[in-house]
Amino acid sequence: MKVRELIGYTDRLLKGRRTRTMLICILPVAAELFFRCAEAAACSLLLYFGNSEPISIFGSSDPMRLAVTAVSTVMRWVTVAPLMYVVVYRLYGMTAERSGKRCQSFSRILLRKCTFRRSISAAIWTRAAGLLALVPAVFFGVSAFGLIHEKMFADEFFAAANAAFLTAISVVVWLSLKLSFAAVPYILVRCPKLTAFHAMLYSVRLMSGRKRVLLKLIMVYFPPMLTVVLLPYAVTKLMTAFSLSIDIFIKEDEYLETNRVDGGYRKACNTGKISHRRKRCIKAAADKA
């Protein structure tokens, strides 16, 4: 898939409805920034009225500080995940050739129970898997940091170099997994019968060998995102282009699956086994005929 053609088709899709789509796509980003700023403001108040140093805020075990972080995290998950689901749902109506069908209202999609249940469950699963994948990087990173800051001999230098190399490899694996999870909200919308856990697994399989498309899109739209004026414009085009690419990926997999089934390489998914008794009934009926 050529990213230039993908971006060009995205521009044609957004023609005449860019402002309306921009207002919808900016909602998850605005909610994320709002709760991040609210957490920073609460921490600033704790520092102002407390006696702790500013550096202690990053590693503090103060119950009040932990409570602020926990409440802010829960509020972000409860707010951002459903908003992202609704945004993807509206983009799906544009990119999957469903423009002629009547689309449900924004509030009706957002207030459905399945929207909250599936989107928040997917957020929990992806973050848990991401934290689990980050454990090796933290372990090797701490080991390399401890070995480097000690008086090292030749064998300890070799161990520190290996630990640093394994840290880099673990970080790359973690980033690759996070990119694979980028398709989870889109799969939740396109496959409503899938659970959040199976949507996460399907996202990893779908993005296998295709993460470079997302990386190229991020490289194209990341510079405009650094400016406040062009941030909504860049976010809208990035999300629309990625939604379009997910539609293409799913159709490619369906086409390949159909070819494998038609070519006899594997059994179709809905093909059942014929019992021995059923075979005898069929054979008897054929003999009578």
Buried (B, 14 or more C-beta within 10 A) or exposed (E): EEBEEBBEBBEEBBEEEBEEBBEBBBBBBEBBEBBEEBBEEBBEEBBEEBEEEEEBBEEBEEEEBEEBBEBBEEBBBBBBBBBBBBBBBBBBBBBBEEEEEEBBEBEEBBEBEEBBEBBBBBBBBBEEBBEEBBEBBBBBBEBBBEBBEEEBEEEEEEBBBBBBEBBEEBBEBBBBBBBBBBBBBBBBBBEEEBBBBEBBBBBBEBBEEBBEBBEBBBEBBEEBBEEEEBBBBBBBBBBBBBBBBBBBBBEEEEEEEEEEBEEEEEEEEEEEEEEEEEEEEEEEEEEEE
